[in-house]
């Protein structure tokens, strides 16, 4: 009897220990992970303070250039604080240097610049939203079929001037190709923008969202709730785009993430791969 009580106590202690912090997902640059901690524990990460939900769930994420070590603090409802050092796997990104380009100075006029700034501010505000519904729990599907023409993190350096890295996955197909919600969520932005054209944000909760750019048509409006797999838009080339494609970005608050990391691919997504039947098909 004593032994049995002891074993039960040990098991309880071990399970308490195990539930102190669980991380679901890979600790790698550009990814988000789900934490499971004590219900209502507070989480401090990257200058943000988050509250775990009633099941102890919260999300955190790592930027494209996240350092190899990140500090995570958990404050239990009892006030007890614990600190963890997370080891973040580092990635290589494609960096393309193109020199000897004729210098072209295209300066947008004042009205266009004002529109670009106003668009940017709307996106900044939408990225501050923290919806309390965990829409992300059901997992994600690819939002469209087509050829992968751009990947997360790649960067061009033109005449020595680094451009902003590409913060999403580009999928190219003819104008009008259907675009489906990759997971359930709420539409927190639906705007015709100067650079990104017709743009939708679908918020998946807890700071995590998808953005869809260069749309030909938006079939949902701000405030709408969407189901996973619901037709939300049609592919196009609005804004600054050289041809019809979907730019699918993801972010955790203002941290830009790599949507491809959610699909457990056996190799890094690359240009020339094809998305078909919710699968990545390699053409080589
Ligand atoms: Zn893109």
py3Dmol code that shows the C-alpha trace and the ligand (Angstrom):
import py3Dmol

protein = """\
ATOM      1  CA  UNK A   1       0.000   0.000   0.000  1.00  0.00           C
ATOM      2  CA  UNK A   2       2.753   2.421   1.001  1.00  0.00           C
ATOM      3  CA  UNK A   3       4.585   1.535  -2.187  1.00  0.00           C
ATOM      4  CA  UNK A   4       1.524   2.150  -4.257  1.00  0.00           C
ATOM      5  CA  UNK A   5       0.955   5.560  -2.689  1.00  0.00           C
ATOM      6  CA  UNK A   6       4.613   6.389  -3.268  1.00  0.00           C
ATOM      7  CA  UNK A   7       4.355   5.359  -6.926  1.00  0.00           C
ATOM      8  CA  UNK A   8       1.183   7.393  -7.350  1.00  0.00           C
ATOM      9  CA  UNK A   9       2.895  10.388  -5.742  1.00  0.00           C
ATOM     10  CA  UNK A  10       5.872   9.996  -8.040  1.00  0.00           C
ATOM     11  CA  UNK A  11       3.605   9.748 -11.055  1.00  0.00           C
ATOM     12  CA  UNK A  12       1.771  12.870  -9.937  1.00  0.00           C
ATOM     13  CA  UNK A  13       5.067  14.719  -9.453  1.00  0.00           C
ATOM     14  CA  UNK A  14       6.265  13.619 -12.878  1.00  0.00           C
ATOM     15  CA  UNK A  15       3.043  14.692 -14.534  1.00  0.00           C
ATOM     16  CA  UNK A  16       3.219  18.044 -12.730  1.00  0.00           C
ATOM     17  CA  UNK A  17       6.714  18.427 -14.031  1.00  0.00           C
ATOM     18  CA  UNK A  18       5.748  17.404 -17.539  1.00  0.00           C
ATOM     19  CA  UNK A  19       2.903  19.891 -17.603  1.00  0.00           C
ATOM     20  CA  UNK A  20       5.151  22.760 -16.492  1.00  0.00           C
ATOM     21  CA  UNK A  21       6.018  23.444 -20.111  1.00  0.00           C
ATOM     22  CA  UNK A  22       5.143  21.522 -23.236  1.00  0.00           C
ATOM     23  CA  UNK A  23       6.142  22.825 -26.629  1.00  0.00           C
ATOM     24  CA  UNK A  24       4.261  21.551 -29.669  1.00  0.00           C
ATOM     25  CA  UNK A  25       6.076  22.369 -32.889  1.00  0.00           C
ATOM     26  CA  UNK A  26       9.621  22.842 -34.097  1.00  0.00           C
ATOM     27  CA  UNK A  27      11.820  25.565 -32.628  1.00  0.00           C
ATOM     28  CA  UNK A  28      13.085  27.004 -35.900  1.00  0.00           C
ATOM     29  CA  UNK A  29      13.321  30.463 -37.462  1.00  0.00           C
ATOM     30  CA  UNK A  30      10.035  31.502 -39.124  1.00  0.00           C
ATOM     31  CA  UNK A  31       7.879  29.040 -37.187  1.00  0.00           C
ATOM     32  CA  UNK A  32       5.209  29.316 -34.504  1.00  0.00           C
ATOM     33  CA  UNK A  33       4.744  26.789 -31.718  1.00  0.00           C
ATOM     34  CA  UNK A  34       2.029  26.069 -29.224  1.00  0.00           C
ATOM     35  CA  UNK A  35       2.932  26.129 -25.562  1.00  0.00           C
ATOM     36  CA  UNK A  36       1.033  24.223 -22.944  1.00  0.00           C
ATOM     37  CA  UNK A  37       1.592  25.608 -19.462  1.00  0.00           C
ATOM     38  CA  UNK A  38      -0.581  25.970 -16.371  1.00  0.00           C
ATOM     39  CA  UNK A  39      -4.036  27.434 -17.043  1.00  0.00           C
ATOM     40  CA  UNK A  40      -3.947  31.234 -16.768  1.00  0.00           C
ATOM     41  CA  UNK A  41      -0.148  31.362 -16.441  1.00  0.00           C
ATOM     42  CA  UNK A  42       1.477  34.485 -17.849  1.00  0.00           C
ATOM     43  CA  UNK A  43       4.102  34.170 -20.558  1.00  0.00           C
ATOM     44  CA  UNK A  44       6.818  36.701 -21.272  1.00  0.00           C
ATOM     45  CA  UNK A  45       8.487  36.417 -24.644  1.00  0.00           C
ATOM     46  CA  UNK A  46      10.103  38.962 -26.967  1.00  0.00           C
ATOM     47  CA  UNK A  47       8.821  41.884 -24.913  1.00  0.00           C
ATOM     48  CA  UNK A  48       5.258  40.593 -25.039  1.00  0.00           C
ATOM     49  CA  UNK A  49       3.194  39.410 -22.099  1.00  0.00           C
ATOM     50  CA  UNK A  50       0.601  36.786 -22.968  1.00  0.00           C
ATOM     51  CA  UNK A  51      -1.917  34.946 -20.857  1.00  0.00           C
ATOM     52  CA  UNK A  52      -2.367  31.221 -21.348  1.00  0.00           C
ATOM     53  CA  UNK A  53      -5.967  30.133 -21.832  1.00  0.00           C
ATOM     54  CA  UNK A  54      -8.039  27.867 -19.574  1.00  0.00           C
ATOM     55  CA  UNK A  55      -6.301  24.821 -21.091  1.00  0.00           C
ATOM     56  CA  UNK A  56      -2.896  26.429 -20.571  1.00  0.00           C
ATOM     57  CA  UNK A  57      -2.392  27.098 -24.286  1.00  0.00           C
ATOM     58  CA  UNK A  58      -0.537  30.028 -25.822  1.00  0.00           C
ATOM     59  CA  UNK A  59       1.431  30.654 -29.003  1.00  0.00           C
ATOM     60  CA  UNK A  60       4.876  32.091 -29.503  1.00  0.00           C
ATOM     61  CA  UNK A  61       6.860  32.442 -32.731  1.00  0.00           C
ATOM     62  CA  UNK A  62      10.329  33.129 -34.093  1.00  0.00           C
ATOM     63  CA  UNK A  63      11.286  35.647 -36.754  1.00  0.00           C
ATOM     64  CA  UNK A  64      13.251  34.951 -39.961  1.00  0.00           C
ATOM     65  CA  UNK A  65      16.447  36.065 -38.234  1.00  0.00           C
ATOM     66  CA  UNK A  66      15.705  34.919 -34.682  1.00  0.00           C
ATOM     67  CA  UNK A  67      18.912  34.435 -32.653  1.00  0.00           C
ATOM     68  CA  UNK A  68      19.905  30.854 -31.695  1.00  0.00           C
ATOM     69  CA  UNK A  69      18.774  31.361 -28.106  1.00  0.00           C
ATOM     70  CA  UNK A  70      15.567  32.972 -26.897  1.00  0.00           C
ATOM     71  CA  UNK A  71      14.414  33.488 -23.331  1.00  0.00           C
ATOM     72  CA  UNK A  72      10.931  32.413 -22.311  1.00  0.00           C
ATOM     73  CA  UNK A  73       9.526  33.271 -18.879  1.00  0.00           C
ATOM     74  CA  UNK A  74       6.482  31.675 -17.368  1.00  0.00           C
ATOM     75  CA  UNK A  75       4.783  33.179 -14.351  1.00  0.00           C
ATOM     76  CA  UNK A  76       2.505  30.704 -12.632  1.00  0.00           C
ATOM     77  CA  UNK A  77      -0.806  31.873 -11.169  1.00  0.00           C
ATOM     78  CA  UNK A  78       0.912  31.308  -7.784  1.00  0.00           C
ATOM     79  CA  UNK A  79       3.487  33.955  -8.704  1.00  0.00           C
ATOM     80  CA  UNK A  80       6.300  31.445  -9.168  1.00  0.00           C
ATOM     81  CA  UNK A  81       8.544  32.399 -12.107  1.00  0.00           C
ATOM     82  CA  UNK A  82      10.432  30.031 -14.350  1.00  0.00           C
ATOM     83  CA  UNK A  83      12.833  30.864 -17.117  1.00  0.00           C
ATOM     84  CA  UNK A  84      13.686  28.702 -20.124  1.00  0.00           C
ATOM     85  CA  UNK A  85      16.310  29.204 -22.796  1.00  0.00           C
ATOM     86  CA  UNK A  86      14.929  27.961 -26.117  1.00  0.00           C
ATOM     87  CA  UNK A  87      17.365  26.789 -28.780  1.00  0.00           C
ATOM     88  CA  UNK A  88      16.134  28.066 -32.143  1.00  0.00           C
ATOM     89  CA  UNK A  89      17.350  26.189 -35.217  1.00  0.00           C
ATOM     90  CA  UNK A  90      18.929  28.536 -37.762  1.00  0.00           C
ATOM     91  CA  UNK A  91      18.076  28.412 -41.466  1.00  0.00           C
ATOM     92  CA  UNK A  92      19.831  29.304 -44.684  1.00  0.00           C
ATOM     93  CA  UNK A  93      17.957  31.608 -47.039  1.00  0.00           C
ATOM     94  CA  UNK A  94      18.466  32.168 -50.721  1.00  0.00           C
ATOM     95  CA  UNK A  95      20.264  35.470 -51.208  1.00  0.00           C
ATOM     96  CA  UNK A  96      20.519  36.591 -54.801  1.00  0.00           C
ATOM     97  CA  UNK A  97      22.948  39.376 -55.693  1.00  0.00           C
ATOM     98  CA  UNK A  98      22.299  41.187 -58.947  1.00  0.00           C
ATOM     99  CA  UNK A  99      24.775  43.892 -59.900  1.00  0.00           C
ATOM    100  CA  UNK A 100      25.168  46.251 -62.836  1.00  0.00           C
ATOM    101  CA  UNK A 101      21.480  47.032 -63.092  1.00  0.00           C
ATOM    102  CA  UNK A 102      20.738  50.424 -64.612  1.00  0.00           C
ATOM    103  CA  UNK A 103      19.687  52.602 -61.694  1.00  0.00           C
ATOM    104  CA  UNK A 104      16.036  53.465 -61.915  1.00  0.00           C
ATOM    105  CA  UNK A 105      14.561  55.984 -59.587  1.00  0.00           C
ATOM    106  CA  UNK A 106      10.843  55.540 -59.535  1.00  0.00           C
ATOM    107  CA  UNK A 107       9.520  57.958 -56.975  1.00  0.00           C
ATOM    108  CA  UNK A 108       5.809  57.596 -56.327  1.00  0.00           C
ATOM    109  CA  UNK A 109       3.904  60.876 -56.212  1.00  0.00           C
ATOM    110  CA  UNK A 110       2.801  62.361 -52.906  1.00  0.00           C
ATOM    111  CA  UNK A 111      -0.758  60.967 -53.106  1.00  0.00           C
ATOM    112  CA  UNK A 112       0.525  57.439 -53.805  1.00  0.00           C
ATOM    113  CA  UNK A 113       3.019  57.702 -50.934  1.00  0.00           C
ATOM    114  CA  UNK A 114       0.248  58.809 -48.587  1.00  0.00           C
ATOM    115  CA  UNK A 115      -1.878  55.829 -49.672  1.00  0.00           C
ATOM    116  CA  UNK A 116       1.054  53.427 -49.119  1.00  0.00           C
ATOM    117  CA  UNK A 117       1.575  54.836 -45.614  1.00  0.00           C
ATOM    118  CA  UNK A 118      -2.137  54.637 -44.765  1.00  0.00           C
ATOM    119  CA  UNK A 119      -2.285  51.025 -46.046  1.00  0.00           C
ATOM    120  CA  UNK A 120       0.728  50.127 -43.925  1.00  0.00           C
ATOM    121  CA  UNK A 121      -0.882  51.613 -40.824  1.00  0.00           C
ATOM    122  CA  UNK A 122      -4.038  49.526 -41.346  1.00  0.00           C
ATOM    123  CA  UNK A 123      -1.907  46.377 -41.601  1.00  0.00           C
ATOM    124  CA  UNK A 124       0.038  47.348 -38.463  1.00  0.00           C
ATOM    125  CA  UNK A 125      -3.221  47.781 -36.531  1.00  0.00           C
ATOM    126  CA  UNK A 126      -4.642  44.460 -37.783  1.00  0.00           C
ATOM    127  CA  UNK A 127      -1.450  42.684 -36.680  1.00  0.00           C
ATOM    128  CA  UNK A 128      -1.972  43.859 -33.091  1.00  0.00           C
ATOM    129  CA  UNK A 129      -5.240  41.914 -32.784  1.00  0.00           C
ATOM    130  CA  UNK A 130      -5.289  38.971 -30.370  1.00  0.00           C
ATOM    131  CA  UNK A 131      -8.459  36.935 -30.892  1.00  0.00           C
ATOM    132  CA  UNK A 132      -9.345  34.631 -28.015  1.00  0.00           C
ATOM    133  CA  UNK A 133     -10.654  31.780 -30.216  1.00  0.00           C
ATOM    134  CA  UNK A 134      -8.061  29.095 -31.085  1.00  0.00           C
ATOM    135  CA  UNK A 135      -9.087  28.699 -34.740  1.00  0.00           C
ATOM    136  CA  UNK A 136      -5.591  27.361 -35.511  1.00  0.00           C
ATOM    137  CA  UNK A 137      -6.195  24.106 -33.587  1.00  0.00           C
ATOM    138  CA  UNK A 138      -7.662  22.243 -36.581  1.00  0.00           C
ATOM    139  CA  UNK A 139      -4.485  22.542 -38.636  1.00  0.00           C
ATOM    140  CA  UNK A 140      -3.909  24.103 -42.030  1.00  0.00           C
ATOM    141  CA  UNK A 141      -4.419  23.269 -45.694  1.00  0.00           C
ATOM    142  CA  UNK A 142      -2.794  24.942 -48.710  1.00  0.00           C
ATOM    143  CA  UNK A 143      -5.020  27.857 -49.774  1.00  0.00           C
ATOM    144  CA  UNK A 144      -4.548  27.438 -53.532  1.00  0.00           C
ATOM    145  CA  UNK A 145      -3.194  25.167 -56.228  1.00  0.00           C
ATOM    146  CA  UNK A 146      -0.443  26.267 -58.586  1.00  0.00           C
ATOM    147  CA  UNK A 147       3.300  26.641 -59.017  1.00  0.00           C
ATOM    148  CA  UNK A 148       5.494  27.832 -56.197  1.00  0.00           C
ATOM    149  CA  UNK A 149       7.249  30.936 -57.532  1.00  0.00           C
ATOM    150  CA  UNK A 150       8.478  32.475 -54.297  1.00  0.00           C
ATOM    151  CA  UNK A 151       9.513  31.209 -50.889  1.00  0.00           C
ATOM    152  CA  UNK A 152       9.866  32.670 -47.412  1.00  0.00           C
ATOM    153  CA  UNK A 153      13.043  34.441 -46.427  1.00  0.00           C
ATOM    154  CA  UNK A 154      14.628  34.820 -49.851  1.00  0.00           C
ATOM    155  CA  UNK A 155      16.266  38.153 -50.530  1.00  0.00           C
ATOM    156  CA  UNK A 156      17.560  40.068 -53.526  1.00  0.00           C
ATOM    157  CA  UNK A 157      20.464  42.469 -53.317  1.00  0.00           C
ATOM    158  CA  UNK A 158      20.230  44.824 -56.302  1.00  0.00           C
ATOM    159  CA  UNK A 159      23.370  46.880 -57.040  1.00  0.00           C
ATOM    160  CA  UNK A 160      24.454  46.247 -53.449  1.00  0.00           C
ATOM    161  CA  UNK A 161      21.168  47.451 -51.961  1.00  0.00           C
ATOM    162  CA  UNK A 162      19.408  44.718 -49.978  1.00  0.00           C
ATOM    163  CA  UNK A 163      15.682  44.529 -50.645  1.00  0.00           C
ATOM    164  CA  UNK A 164      13.248  43.429 -47.966  1.00  0.00           C
ATOM    165  CA  UNK A 165      13.255  39.633 -47.704  1.00  0.00           C
ATOM    166  CA  UNK A 166      10.242  37.871 -49.165  1.00  0.00           C
ATOM    167  CA  UNK A 167       7.969  37.035 -46.227  1.00  0.00           C
ATOM    168  CA  UNK A 168       5.591  34.475 -47.621  1.00  0.00           C
ATOM    169  CA  UNK A 169       4.952  31.783 -50.182  1.00  0.00           C
ATOM    170  CA  UNK A 170       3.958  32.745 -53.731  1.00  0.00           C
ATOM    171  CA  UNK A 171       1.699  30.367 -55.637  1.00  0.00           C
ATOM    172  CA  UNK A 172       1.116  31.182 -59.317  1.00  0.00           C
ATOM    173  CA  UNK A 173      -1.894  30.091 -61.364  1.00  0.00           C
ATOM    174  CA  UNK A 174      -4.310  31.806 -63.771  1.00  0.00           C
ATOM    175  CA  UNK A 175      -6.391  34.779 -62.660  1.00  0.00           C
ATOM    176  CA  UNK A 176      -9.603  33.560 -61.062  1.00  0.00           C
ATOM    177  CA  UNK A 177      -8.056  30.447 -59.456  1.00  0.00           C
ATOM    178  CA  UNK A 178      -9.974  29.819 -56.212  1.00  0.00           C
ATOM    179  CA  UNK A 179      -8.369  30.639 -52.869  1.00  0.00           C
ATOM    180  CA  UNK A 180      -9.613  28.847 -49.773  1.00  0.00           C
ATOM    181  CA  UNK A 181      -9.155  29.681 -46.100  1.00  0.00           C
ATOM    182  CA  UNK A 182      -6.239  27.490 -44.924  1.00  0.00           C
ATOM    183  CA  UNK A 183      -7.824  27.357 -41.449  1.00  0.00           C
ATOM    184  CA  UNK A 184     -10.878  28.841 -39.810  1.00  0.00           C
ATOM    185  CA  UNK A 185     -10.728  32.399 -38.590  1.00  0.00           C
ATOM    186  CA  UNK A 186     -12.089  35.907 -38.738  1.00  0.00           C
ATOM    187  CA  UNK A 187     -11.461  38.427 -41.495  1.00  0.00           C
ATOM    188  CA  UNK A 188      -9.705  41.338 -39.785  1.00  0.00           C
ATOM    189  CA  UNK A 189      -8.696  43.242 -42.919  1.00  0.00           C
ATOM    190  CA  UNK A 190     -10.132  43.437 -46.438  1.00  0.00           C
ATOM    191  CA  UNK A 191      -8.651  46.357 -48.351  1.00  0.00           C
ATOM    192  CA  UNK A 192      -7.565  47.370 -51.806  1.00  0.00           C
ATOM    193  CA  UNK A 193      -3.976  48.445 -51.189  1.00  0.00           C
ATOM    194  CA  UNK A 194      -1.450  50.249 -53.342  1.00  0.00           C
ATOM    195  CA  UNK A 195       1.357  47.678 -53.187  1.00  0.00           C
ATOM    196  CA  UNK A 196      -0.314  44.413 -52.202  1.00  0.00           C
ATOM    197  CA  UNK A 197      -3.508  45.010 -54.210  1.00  0.00           C
ATOM    198  CA  UNK A 198      -6.673  43.449 -52.872  1.00  0.00           C
ATOM    199  CA  UNK A 199      -5.571  42.125 -49.498  1.00  0.00           C
ATOM    200  CA  UNK A 200      -7.263  39.910 -46.907  1.00  0.00           C
ATOM    201  CA  UNK A 201      -6.168  39.066 -43.389  1.00  0.00           C
ATOM    202  CA  UNK A 202      -7.717  35.957 -41.859  1.00  0.00           C
ATOM    203  CA  UNK A 203      -7.015  35.866 -38.135  1.00  0.00           C
ATOM    204  CA  UNK A 204      -6.595  32.363 -36.694  1.00  0.00           C
ATOM    205  CA  UNK A 205      -6.508  33.481 -33.051  1.00  0.00           C
ATOM    206  CA  UNK A 206      -3.886  34.001 -30.334  1.00  0.00           C
ATOM    207  CA  UNK A 207      -1.949  36.464 -32.521  1.00  0.00           C
ATOM    208  CA  UNK A 208      -1.628  34.118 -35.509  1.00  0.00           C
ATOM    209  CA  UNK A 209      -2.938  35.173 -38.919  1.00  0.00           C
ATOM    210  CA  UNK A 210      -2.706  34.643 -42.650  1.00  0.00           C
ATOM    211  CA  UNK A 211      -2.483  37.405 -45.221  1.00  0.00           C
ATOM    212  CA  UNK A 212      -3.454  36.996 -48.861  1.00  0.00           C
ATOM    213  CA  UNK A 213      -2.313  39.543 -51.422  1.00  0.00           C
ATOM    214  CA  UNK A 214      -2.754  40.540 -55.089  1.00  0.00           C
ATOM    215  CA  UNK A 215      -6.274  39.075 -55.141  1.00  0.00           C
ATOM    216  CA  UNK A 216      -8.470  39.587 -58.183  1.00  0.00           C
ATOM    217  CA  UNK A 217     -11.623  39.376 -56.090  1.00  0.00           C
ATOM    218  CA  UNK A 218     -12.350  39.242 -52.359  1.00  0.00           C
ATOM    219  CA  UNK A 219     -15.400  37.106 -51.536  1.00  0.00           C
ATOM    220  CA  UNK A 220     -15.532  37.877 -47.803  1.00  0.00           C
ATOM    221  CA  UNK A 221     -15.685  41.134 -45.866  1.00  0.00           C
ATOM    222  CA  UNK A 222     -14.029  42.459 -42.734  1.00  0.00           C
ATOM    223  CA  UNK A 223     -15.719  40.937 -39.673  1.00  0.00           C
ATOM    224  CA  UNK A 224     -16.756  37.721 -41.447  1.00  0.00           C
ATOM    225  CA  UNK A 225     -16.081  34.367 -39.838  1.00  0.00           C
ATOM    226  CA  UNK A 226     -14.696  31.816 -42.262  1.00  0.00           C
ATOM    227  CA  UNK A 227     -14.431  28.044 -42.102  1.00  0.00           C
ATOM    228  CA  UNK A 228     -11.369  26.047 -43.022  1.00  0.00           C
ATOM    229  CA  UNK A 229     -11.601  25.344 -46.768  1.00  0.00           C
ATOM    230  CA  UNK A 230     -14.143  28.120 -47.451  1.00  0.00           C
ATOM    231  CA  UNK A 231     -13.747  29.939 -50.778  1.00  0.00           C
ATOM    232  CA  UNK A 232     -12.592  33.423 -49.756  1.00  0.00           C
ATOM    233  CA  UNK A 233     -11.023  34.985 -52.852  1.00  0.00           C
ATOM    234  CA  UNK A 234      -9.857  34.592 -56.417  1.00  0.00           C
ATOM    235  CA  UNK A 235      -6.259  34.816 -57.505  1.00  0.00           C
ATOM    236  CA  UNK A 236      -5.109  37.878 -59.417  1.00  0.00           C
ATOM    237  CA  UNK A 237      -2.340  40.378 -60.054  1.00  0.00           C
ATOM    238  CA  UNK A 238      -3.631  43.508 -58.316  1.00  0.00           C
ATOM    239  CA  UNK A 239      -1.182  45.943 -56.721  1.00  0.00           C
ATOM    240  CA  UNK A 240       2.468  45.588 -57.671  1.00  0.00           C
ATOM    241  CA  UNK A 241       2.575  42.112 -59.195  1.00  0.00           C
ATOM    242  CA  UNK A 242       4.139  40.985 -62.429  1.00  0.00           C
ATOM    243  CA  UNK A 243       1.612  38.211 -62.995  1.00  0.00           C
ATOM    244  CA  UNK A 244      -1.312  36.438 -61.333  1.00  0.00           C
ATOM    245  CA  UNK A 245      -0.259  34.749 -58.106  1.00  0.00           C
ATOM    246  CA  UNK A 246      -1.234  34.437 -54.481  1.00  0.00           C
ATOM    247  CA  UNK A 247       1.142  35.785 -51.874  1.00  0.00           C
ATOM    248  CA  UNK A 248       0.358  33.880 -48.687  1.00  0.00           C
ATOM    249  CA  UNK A 249       2.037  35.333 -45.649  1.00  0.00           C
ATOM    250  CA  UNK A 250       1.595  34.438 -42.008  1.00  0.00           C
ATOM    251  CA  UNK A 251       2.396  36.389 -38.904  1.00  0.00           C
ATOM    252  CA  UNK A 252       2.303  36.118 -35.150  1.00  0.00           C
ATOM    253  CA  UNK A 253       1.547  39.708 -34.199  1.00  0.00           C
ATOM    254  CA  UNK A 254       4.165  41.561 -36.280  1.00  0.00           C
ATOM    255  CA  UNK A 255       6.578  38.604 -36.584  1.00  0.00           C
ATOM    256  CA  UNK A 256       6.494  37.256 -40.155  1.00  0.00           C
ATOM    257  CA  UNK A 257       6.348  33.471 -40.411  1.00  0.00           C
ATOM    258  CA  UNK A 258       6.844  30.782 -43.030  1.00  0.00           C
ATOM    259  CA  UNK A 259       3.546  29.067 -43.943  1.00  0.00           C
ATOM    260  CA  UNK A 260       5.444  26.138 -45.514  1.00  0.00           C
ATOM    261  CA  UNK A 261       6.735  25.049 -42.081  1.00  0.00           C
ATOM    262  CA  UNK A 262       3.259  23.884 -41.103  1.00  0.00           C
ATOM    263  CA  UNK A 263       3.226  21.060 -43.623  1.00  0.00           C
ATOM    264  CA  UNK A 264       6.106  18.908 -42.342  1.00  0.00           C
ATOM    265  CA  UNK A 265       7.650  18.735 -45.818  1.00  0.00           C
ATOM    266  CA  UNK A 266      10.501  16.287 -46.248  1.00  0.00           C
ATOM    267  CA  UNK A 267      12.500  18.977 -48.075  1.00  0.00           C
ATOM    268  CA  UNK A 268      12.590  22.756 -48.076  1.00  0.00           C
ATOM    269  CA  UNK A 269       9.949  24.291 -50.298  1.00  0.00           C
ATOM    270  CA  UNK A 270      11.509  25.651 -53.489  1.00  0.00           C
ATOM    271  CA  UNK A 271      10.485  27.406 -56.672  1.00  0.00           C
ATOM    272  CA  UNK A 272       9.172  24.966 -59.235  1.00  0.00           C
ATOM    273  CA  UNK A 273       7.326  22.772 -56.768  1.00  0.00           C
ATOM    274  CA  UNK A 274       3.616  22.460 -57.420  1.00  0.00           C
ATOM    275  CA  UNK A 275       0.717  22.569 -54.976  1.00  0.00           C
ATOM    276  CA  UNK A 276      -1.917  20.053 -55.997  1.00  0.00           C
ATOM    277  CA  UNK A 277      -4.638  18.283 -53.982  1.00  0.00           C
ATOM    278  CA  UNK A 278      -3.252  19.876 -50.817  1.00  0.00           C
ATOM    279  CA  UNK A 279       0.144  18.252 -51.471  1.00  0.00           C
ATOM    280  CA  UNK A 280       3.515  19.557 -52.595  1.00  0.00           C
ATOM    281  CA  UNK A 281       4.496  17.820 -55.827  1.00  0.00           C
ATOM    282  CA  UNK A 282       8.134  17.987 -56.862  1.00  0.00           C
ATOM    283  CA  UNK A 283       8.713  18.150 -60.584  1.00  0.00           C
ATOM    284  CA  UNK A 284      12.276  16.762 -60.560  1.00  0.00           C
TER     285      UNK A 284
END
"""
ligand_1 = """\
1
ZN
Zn 5.085 37.151 -52.481
"""
view = py3Dmol.view(width=600, height=400)
view.addModel(protein, "pdb")
view.setStyle({"model": 0}, {"cartoon": {"style": "trace"}})
view.addModel(ligand_1, "xyz")
view.setStyle({"model": 1}, {"stick": {}})
view.zoomTo()
view.show()
